[in-house]
């Protein structure tokens, strides 16, 4: 079902997909089976229910089965993007051009994702997140609100970001990752941390304080063990073992 308010370019949309509200899907996109684009946020649904109970809308009328899909701001999917099956993208979310989204991904409202970025299967982008261009997010990653990720970052499988130093509290803090950084698999980034430009967080590390630019950190708590240049030299020598 596609909202009557949506703007759809020359795209391929599986007939089981749903498109809500004022969503925009640009040319060359693919929307996979059982995916939902522009899913209404809590506030939008609450407002709809209040109007229905006050009899000021007929959107919940069983005889008006299309109208419910017209609600909300919708989301915007940039040209050439691929949204695979069972993906839910909430309203007020902007995906740039040629974004690739794996299966069973949840992207909550007020999130911005740049061009040529990859979101791996079973990942959760939990709203209010800023993700740059050419970012690679592997499978099973969790990113909560107030996280900012700059361009060309790599995030390994099942890495977890946090935004609350004393959970559950009423104060969420910003966590950020600088351009070109690498976050290893199963790493945990504690709330309020800044991962520096081109730094590397080794797999399984727990980052409890800011990481400077151009270094590699390892362990729990993560500590600096080498420079990024040393890391790149070791990587080159490792890659040569296959030749």
C-alpha positions in Angstrom: 0.0 0.0 0.0 1.3 3.5 -0.9 0.2 6.7 0.6 -1.7 9.0 -1.7 0.6 11.8 -0.4 3.8 10.0 -1.3 6.0 11.0 -4.3 7.4 8.0 -6.0 9.9 8.1 -8.9 10.9 5.3 -11.3 11.4 2.6 -8.7 10.8 -1.1 -8.0 8.6 -1.6 -4.9 7.6 -5.1 -3.8 3.8 -5.3 -3.5 4.0 -6.3 0.2 5.9 -3.0 1.1 4.1 -0.1 2.8 4.8 3.6 2.2 3.4 6.1 4.7 2.7 9.9 4.6 4.6 12.3 2.5 7.4 10.0 1.8 9.7 10.7 -1.2 11.4 7.8 -3.0 13.7 9.0 -5.8 14.5 7.3 -9.1 16.3 4.0 -9.3 15.5 2.7 -5.8 14.5 -0.8 -4.8 12.1 -1.4 -1.8 12.1 -5.0 -0.7 9.3 -7.3 0.6 7.5 -6.3 3.8 9.5 -3.1 4.3 7.9 0.0 5.7 8.9 3.5 4.5 7.9 6.5 6.6 6.4 4.7 9.6 4.7 7.2 11.8 6.5 8.2 15.0 4.9 7.8 18.5 3.7 11.5 18.5 2.1 11.1 15.1 0.3 7.9 16.1 -0.8 9.5 19.4 -2.2 12.5 17.6 -4.1 10.3 15.1 -5.6 8.3 18.0 -6.7 11.4 19.8 -8.4 12.8 16.7 -10.1 9.4 16.1 -11.5 9.3 19.6 -12.7 12.8 19.3 -14.3 11.9 16.0 -12.4 14.6 14.1 -10.9 12.1 11.6 -12.1 9.1 9.6 -8.7 7.6 9.2 -9.5 4.6 11.5 -12.8 4.0 9.8 -12.7 0.3 8.5 -14.3 1.5 5.3 -11.4 3.9 4.6 -8.6 1.4 4.5 -6.2 3.6 2.5 -6.3 6.7 4.7 -4.3 5.4 7.6 -1.2 5.2 5.2 -1.5 8.9 4.4 -0.5 10.1 7.9 2.9 11.5 8.9 5.7 13.3 7.3 7.1 10.2 5.6 10.8 9.7 4.9 13.1 10.5 2.0 15.0 7.8 0.1 17.7 9.1 -2.2 18.2 7.9 -5.8 19.7 4.5 -6.4 19.2 3.2 -2.8 18.5 -0.4 -2.0 16.2 -1.3 0.9 16.0 -5.0 1.4 13.3 -7.1 3.0 11.7 -6.4 6.4 13.2 -3.0 6.9 11.4 -0.3 8.9 12.3 3.3 8.3 10.4 5.9 10.4 9.2 9.3 9.3 11.5 12.3 9.2 14.4 10.2 8.2 16.6 11.1 5.2 18.7 8.6 3.3 21.1 10.0 0.7 21.9 8.5 -2.7 22.9 4.9 -3.2 22.4 3.9 0.4 22.3 0.1 0.9 20.2 -1.3 3.8 20.4 -5.0 4.7 17.5 -7.2 5.9 15.6 -6.7 9.2 17.0 -3.2 9.8 15.2 -0.6 12.0 15.9 3.1 11.4 14.0 5.4 13.8 12.8 9.0 13.2 15.0 12.2 12.7 18.0 10.2 11.4 20.2 11.4 8.5 22.3 9.0 6.5 24.7 10.2 3.8 25.4 9.0 0.3 26.9 5.6 -0.4 26.5 4.3 3.1 25.9 0.7 4.1 23.7 -0.4 7.0 24.1 -4.1 7.7 21.4 -6.6 8.4 19.8 -6.7 11.9 21.2 -3.3 12.8 19.2 -0.7 14.8 19.6 3.0 14.3 17.5 4.3 17.2 16.6 7.8 16.0 18.2 11.2 16.1 21.4 9.9 14.6 23.7 11.6 12.1 25.7 9.3 9.8 28.0 10.6 7.1 28.9 9.6 3.6 30.6 6.2 2.7 30.1 4.8 6.2 30.1 1.0 6.5 28.0 -0.3 9.3 28.2 -4.1 9.6 25.5 -6.5 10.8 23.9 -6.3 14.3 25.2 -2.8 15.3 23.2 -0.7 17.8 23.3 3.1 17.5 21.1 5.1 19.9 20.0 8.8 19.7 22.6 11.6 19.9 25.3 9.6 18.1 27.2 11.4 15.3 29.3 9.4 12.8 31.4 11.3 10.2 32.4 10.2 6.7 34.3 7.0 5.8 33.9 5.3 9.1 33.9 1.5 9.4 31.9 -0.1 12.2 32.3 -3.9 12.8 29.6 -6.4 13.6 27.7 -6.1 16.9 29.4 -2.9 18.0 27.3 -1.0 20.6 27.1 2.7 21.2 25.6 4.2 24.3 24.2 7.7 25.2 23.5 7.5 29.0 26.2 7.5 31.6 23.9 6.5 34.5 21.1 4.5 32.9 18.2 4.9 33.0 18.6 8.7 33.5 16.8 11.7 32.0 20.1 13.1 30.6 21.4 11.7 27.3 24.8 12.8 26.0 26.3 13.0 22.6 28.8 10.4 21.4 30.8 11.0 18.2 33.1 9.2 15.8 35.6 11.2 13.7 36.2 10.8 9.9 37.9 7.6 8.8 37.8 5.8 12.2 37.5 2.1 12.5 35.4 0.5 15.3 36.1 -3.3 15.7 33.5 -6.0 16.2 31.8 -6.3 19.6 33.2 -3.0 20.8 31.3 -0.9 23.4 31.5 2.9 23.2 30.5 4.5 26.5 28.3 7.6 26.4 29.8 11.0 25.8 33.0 9.6 24.1 34.7 11.1 21.1 36.5 8.7 18.9 39.2 10.7 17.1 39.7 11.1 13.3 41.3 7.9 11.8 41.6 6.1 15.1 41.0 2.4 15.5 39.1 0.7 18.3 40.1 -3.0 18.4 37.5 -5.8 18.5 36.0 -6.3 21.9 37.3 -3.1 23.4 35.3 -1.0 25.9 36.0 2.7 25.3 35.6 4.7 28.5 37.3 8.0 27.6 38.0 10.1 24.5 40.3 8.6 21.9 42.8 10.9 20.2 43.2 11.2 16.5 45.3 8.7 14.6 45.8 6.1 17.3 44.8 2.4 18.0 43.2 1.5 21.3 42.7 -2.0 22.8 41.1 -3.6 25.8 38.8 -2.9 28.7 39.2 -0.1 29.4 40.7 0.7 26.0 44.2 2.1 26.0 46.5 3.4 23.3 48.9 0.7 21.9 50.1 2.2 18.6 49.6 4.8 16.0 47.4 4.5 12.9 50.5 4.6 10.7 51.9 1.5 12.6 48.5 -0.2 12.2 48.4 0.5 8.5 52.0 -0.9 8.1 51.0 -4.1 10.0 47.9 -4.4 7.8 50.0 -4.1 4.6 52.4 -6.8 5.7 49.5 -9.0 6.8 47.8 -8.6 3.4 51.1 -9.6 1.6 51.0 -13.0 3.2 48.3 -14.0 0.7 50.7 -13.4 -2.2 
